[in-house]
Amino acid sequence: MEPNLFRYIWSHTRREQIAIVLVILFSMVPYYLAFDLPKQIVNGPLQGMGFAEEGATLPFLRLSVDLPFYGKLQLFDGVQMERIPLLMALSFTFLALVVVNGLFKFVINVQKGRMGERLLRRVRYELIDRILRFPPARFRQVKAGEISSMVKDEIEPLGGFSGDAFTQPAMLGGQAATALFFIFVQHFWLGMVAAAMAGIQVAIIPRMRRRLIVLGRQRQITARELSGRVAEIVDGIQTIHTNDTSNWERADIVARLGRIFRIRYDIYQWKFLVKFLNNFLAQLTPFFFYSIGGYLTIQGTLDVGQLVAVINAYKELPGPLKELIDWDLARQDMQVKYEQVVEQFEADDLIDPALQALDADIPMEECSKLALQHVSVQNDLGARLLDDVTLALAPGETMALIGDLSGGAPVVAEVIGGQIAPANGRVMLGEHDLAQLPERVTGRMIGQAGPLARLVSGTVLDNVTYALKRRPGPPPREEAPGPRAARDWRAREAQRAGNPVLDFDTDWIDYAALQPTGEGLYGAAHRIMHVVGLDDDLITLAVRSRVNNRKVPGIAQDVLAMRSRLRERLQERSLPNAVLAFEPDRYNPEAKVGENLLFGVPSDPDTSVSAIVNHAFFRETLGQLGITREMFSLGWNFARTTVQLFSGMEEDPELLQWLPYMTADELPDFEQTIARTRPDRLEEASMADRVRILRLSMSYIEPKYRFGLLDDRLRDLLVQGRKALAERMPDDLRDLLQPYDPEKYLDNATLEDNILFGKINRRYGNAEDKVYACVRDVVREAIEGDEGLRDRILSIGLSHDVGPEGRRLSQMQRQKLALARTLIRKAPFYVFNEPLAGADPAYQDRLIGNVLAFLAEQPDPPGVLWVLANRAHAHHFSRVVEFSRDGISGETSMPFAEEQGTLRNRHIAQEY
């Protein structure tokens, strides 16, 4: 990247900079005229100079300039007007100049802002582009937190400064020069005084501010280090807790914050000292104007209008000068920041952009084998990881690499994957050096999965199809004018900002690379999920999702059929009462008090219940039936028991996980509420305390908490209240609640709740496991016989958000999803580097067999290289290569190689 900030800005924005400077030059004309008008108003209509005789007139818009050593230069004679019309004309002209000057500033600032944001967008793209081109070794030298901080925060001021880089000195210098020129025109010696004071400011203040540059650089470095340190804490939080080093980490942070405080305090001291001196010099000039100018006015060599005009013009001078000095400070500061950022993103061995080009050439020759030729690898300390390793893998062949923890088997996979660059030797794909092939080729020819399952933020589908997102598809043929115009505008702006014109909103999936073929996207995803053992997880994610029938048409009828089938399945397995269904005339003991009372599903779990409880109708209806008093007593005792059990344990997450109805932050509030209320004195409680207690009471479940607070009498009252609420509920509350109905689908409930339509009976041993197993079986049977339903259920499960880096999934689910991401695309070769590290050995054995059998079913079976952590799994492969510390110690052809060694004649196991 260009190391000089100004050259970089000029090379990319010179057209816009020149255009804005031209506008600035034009804006100086009305800016100058705005200085001259107050003098004309004071000397003419206000003081009456020239209007001594009745009916006298003076010229309006007469333009003349008093030049030293020359005299008055007449530019325009003007239009003759009387005193009052002239006053109005001059006043409206002044107003018009204010508007014109404001419009000039508006246009200039908008254009500067757009230009600056375009350049900021360009810089950020270039930095991220360089991250994508970093060699693998570079990532072992930098911290993710520091790199992201530079891209996001440290380069942010560049957007504002780039717009000001050339235009700001032009505008501020032009304004200052115009004001000085006007003062010189009014009186030469007053102009000399103003110029002298301005020169002192410009000479002294920037020198004093150099110290601020040094301090600013120190502040930036320490803040960046703090960002990286915080990222380390976040990534290693489990290690911190398990080793009891949280207080040591606090001490480190305190020390870092202390250094930042000291630097920032020095900055404040020096900055305000400079500001004091600058303000003093700025106010010293008016002193000379009032004293010297006043003396000249009294002596008659300077009229009042001229003195007022000079003072008014000088008021406009310190502002541009101060901003010009600030601009110079910002220039030095931004140059330092820019150089530091560029330095961090420089690397001698960046990946050639041509290797990542979207339309890079694909060699037409057949890639007959994947081979390592005399490859040697060293780590950063010089220790040898591989020593002269030669290895070849042909399509259709299966090879297992095994070795102890210090062996080189995983290193082979990392070399092929590009995570490690060999010190000697080459990795060949057919007749081509793998390092010289474009990623468009290597990404299609070699599928890879490793032990670190790095998922992207998004849905399950986004992750499983990630390896297929290779190039944008064509835009929709039929597109509304609005979206088409927005798409074109985005493309133009991307081009002007130096970004590639790549439309993220188009379909990037390469459907031709789907594996297996002929089953469509969802069919292929379902097949792959079964291969890696994620189909049950996918169904679980789907049935635990809230699905609106309007968004997934037809799902309601299918789910209602599953509801009936579940009842039959429970009967078949002698579990007729394992699920207590919702019945209008009966209290469901396994449901919350609120669920029994409202007898429906809220449209929004976070807000609807609060809106209903706070509604006057709700309080009045329950009060008339005497239910409010009973629920208040129940909630009060529920809160008291909870506070007694958990008070003082707010920072113990293991204990508070058993407290789903109250957060740690709410414990002190309930403690105070209990202290100022009584269970039998509802009328003495404040409205806030009533609502808090009533909301808590609605979360109570007797069989679950067993505090003995719910008896048959209160249950009957709640059923009566349910009926009263249903009969009288106003329309605004009906919109917040969907009643339970055995014949209707609940849009606001999960699929699982819709299928159950009731609560699991805790009196049955292992009831939850048995019922949920029945639910999964019912769903599986339904989708096996209905392709349309299968696609709908799969689409729901695939649309589940996995969270940042897949954190909403378990470690095993993340590993299996990463494996599925590799298998769903065709490739002549696959490299698996212990993709299921840590899994049960028996499970790994079944999954390896399933993956190899799946690949064997493809029309052109690929070559498979699998790094094994367990030697017992080697029986699946035709060749076994064993590594010692730095090289191959032996190679074996398995006895059954001719029958099962290749990827032919294998069958996928049906169960895990």
PyMOL commands that set and color helices and strands:
alter all, ss='L'
color gray80, all
select helices_A, chain A and resi 5-46+83-133+136-140+144-154+156-164+167-186+188-208+210-235+237-243+246-299+304-315+318-344+353-356+409-417+434-436+439-445+460-464+466-468+481-496+511-513+520-531+535-543+555-572+593-598+608-614+616-625+627-646+653-656+666-676+682-684+687-697+702-705+712-728+731-734+751-756+767-784+787-798+804-806+811-823+841-856+871-876+897-901
alter helices_A, ss='H'
color red, helices_A
select strands_A, chain A and resi 58-60+63-67+71-76+79-81+370-378+384-393+398-403+424-429+432-433+446-449+579-581+600-602+737-739+758-760+829-833+863-867+879-883+888-893
alter strands_A, ss='S'
color yellow, strands_A
deselect
rebuild
show_as cartoon
